Amino acid sequence: MDDMESGIVKKFMFVNRKAPHGTVYALEVLEMVLISAAFDQDVHLAFLDDGVLQIKKGQTPAGIGVKNFSPTYRALEGYDIEKLYVEAESLAERGLTEDDLLVPVEVLSRAEMGKLMAGMDVVLTA
């Protein structure tokens, strides 16, 4: 019997490092997050580097021929996914603040983010 069948809850962290458009990584991580939550796992979502752009307000990717999936992040709360973290340095390097983001997040320093990741059972990065 595997952990999910036996009811053991694991702490999963999904780390988003890629820009929201131009690759499938961001959308695929979002799908993995929703699947993990469906199995009642303790899901954490972190945005680092260009990954912070995934939750930036005002995205209009229609001009490059892709669908804007960023509003889906607002629906995560309905799946009990409320542990969203953003690296402070990544925001600052891109000239962004917490007010530029679509969803409520906890802003952590690089060091704090590292400590949080160290406490996870599973860390998946894309």
MOFEN-V621611 format. One record per residue. N is the residue number from 1. SS is DSSP state (a for helix, b for strand, c for the rest). OMEGA is omega in whole degrees, 0 to 359 (NA if undefined). D_LAST is the distance of its C-alpha to the last C-alpha in Angstrom with 2 decimals. Layout:
n=N ss=SS omega=OMEGA d_last=D_LAST
n=N ss=SS omega=OMEGA d_last=D_LAST
This chain:
n=1 ss=c omega=180 d_last=28.46
n=2 ss=c omega=185 d_last=24.77
n=3 ss=c omega=182 d_last=23.58
n=4 ss=c omega=179 d_last=22.79
n=5 ss=c omega=184 d_last=26.24
n=6 ss=c omega=177 d_last=28.02
n=7 ss=c omega=178 d_last=26.84
n=8 ss=c omega=180 d_last=25.01
n=9 ss=c omega=177 d_last=22.45
n=10 ss=c omega=176 d_last=19.34
n=11 ss=b omega=180 d_last=17.31
n=12 ss=b omega=170 d_last=13.66
n=13 ss=b omega=176 d_last=11.17
n=14 ss=b omega=184 d_last=7.92
n=15 ss=b omega=180 d_last=6.32
n=16 ss=b omega=181 d_last=5.48
n=17 ss=c omega=187 d_last=5.95
n=18 ss=c omega=174 d_last=6.66
n=19 ss=c omega=186 d_last=10.15
n=20 ss=c omega=185 d_last=11.11
n=21 ss=c omega=180 d_last=13.00
n=22 ss=c omega=174 d_last=13.32
n=23 ss=c omega=178 d_last=10.42
n=24 ss=c omega=186 d_last=9.68
n=25 ss=a omega=185 d_last=5.94
n=26 ss=a omega=181 d_last=7.33
n=27 ss=a omega=180 d_last=10.17
n=28 ss=a omega=176 d_last=8.85
n=29 ss=a omega=178 d_last=7.07
n=30 ss=a omega=177 d_last=10.47
n=31 ss=a omega=178 d_last=12.32
n=32 ss=a omega=179 d_last=11.06
n=33 ss=a omega=181 d_last=12.10
n=34 ss=a omega=178 d_last=15.40
n=35 ss=a omega=180 d_last=16.04
n=36 ss=a omega=179 d_last=15.67
n=37 ss=a omega=179 d_last=17.99
n=38 ss=a omega=178 d_last=20.38
n=39 ss=c omega=175 d_last=20.86
n=40 ss=c omega=176 d_last=21.82
n=41 ss=c omega=181 d_last=19.17
n=42 ss=b omega=190 d_last=18.71
n=43 ss=b omega=175 d_last=15.47
n=44 ss=b omega=181 d_last=14.04
n=45 ss=b omega=181 d_last=11.50
n=46 ss=b omega=179 d_last=10.65
n=47 ss=b omega=181 d_last=10.17
n=48 ss=c omega=177 d_last=10.26
n=49 ss=a omega=180 d_last=11.07
n=50 ss=a omega=176 d_last=10.96
n=51 ss=a omega=178 d_last=8.96
n=52 ss=a omega=180 d_last=12.55
n=53 ss=a omega=179 d_last=13.73
n=54 ss=a omega=183 d_last=12.27
n=55 ss=a omega=177 d_last=15.10
n=56 ss=b omega=176 d_last=17.68
n=57 ss=c omega=169 d_last=21.03
n=58 ss=c omega=178 d_last=22.74
n=59 ss=c omega=178 d_last=20.17
n=60 ss=c omega=184 d_last=22.19
n=61 ss=a omega=181 d_last=20.19
n=62 ss=a omega=180 d_last=23.15
n=63 ss=a omega=177 d_last=24.40
n=64 ss=a omega=173 d_last=21.62
n=65 ss=c omega=177 d_last=22.16
n=66 ss=c omega=180 d_last=19.20
n=67 ss=c omega=176 d_last=19.45
n=68 ss=c omega=180 d_last=18.62
n=69 ss=c omega=184 d_last=16.61
n=70 ss=a omega=177 d_last=16.33
n=71 ss=a omega=178 d_last=19.53
n=72 ss=a omega=179 d_last=17.87
n=73 ss=a omega=178 d_last=16.50
n=74 ss=a omega=180 d_last=20.21
n=75 ss=a omega=184 d_last=20.81
n=76 ss=a omega=180 d_last=18.58
n=77 ss=a omega=178 d_last=21.62
n=78 ss=a omega=177 d_last=23.53
n=79 ss=a omega=183 d_last=21.27
n=80 ss=c omega=175 d_last=21.86
n=81 ss=c omega=186 d_last=18.39
n=82 ss=c omega=182 d_last=19.66
n=83 ss=b omega=180 d_last=17.72
n=84 ss=b omega=184 d_last=15.62
n=85 ss=b omega=177 d_last=15.19
n=86 ss=b omega=178 d_last=14.83
n=87 ss=b omega=183 d_last=15.30
n=88 ss=a omega=182 d_last=18.77
n=89 ss=a omega=179 d_last=18.41
n=90 ss=a omega=176 d_last=15.53
n=91 ss=a omega=184 d_last=17.86
n=92 ss=a omega=181 d_last=20.83
n=93 ss=a omega=181 d_last=19.44
n=94 ss=c omega=178 d_last=18.92
n=95 ss=c omega=182 d_last=22.30
n=96 ss=c omega=173 d_last=21.13
n=97 ss=c omega=178 d_last=22.56
n=98 ss=a omega=179 d_last=21.98
n=99 ss=a omega=180 d_last=24.49
n=100 ss=a omega=188 d_last=22.23
n=101 ss=b omega=182 d_last=19.78
n=102 ss=c omega=189 d_last=20.22
n=103 ss=c omega=175 d_last=19.95
n=104 ss=c omega=180 d_last=21.31
n=105 ss=c omega=169 d_last=19.03
n=106 ss=b omega=180 d_last=19.89
n=107 ss=b omega=182 d_last=19.50
n=108 ss=b omega=173 d_last=19.10
n=109 ss=c omega=178 d_last=19.73
n=110 ss=a omega=180 d_last=17.37
n=111 ss=a omega=179 d_last=19.69
n=112 ss=a omega=179 d_last=19.75
n=113 ss=a omega=178 d_last=15.99
n=114 ss=a omega=178 d_last=16.16
n=115 ss=a omega=179 d_last=19.02
n=116 ss=a omega=180 d_last=17.39
n=117 ss=a omega=181 d_last=14.43
n=118 ss=a omega=180 d_last=17.23
n=119 ss=c omega=182 d_last=18.89
n=120 ss=c omega=173 d_last=16.28
n=121 ss=c omega=182 d_last=16.95
n=122 ss=b omega=175 d_last=13.39
n=123 ss=b omega=179 d_last=10.16
n=124 ss=b omega=183 d_last=6.86
n=125 ss=b omega=175 d_last=3.79
n=126 ss=c omega=NA d_last=0.00
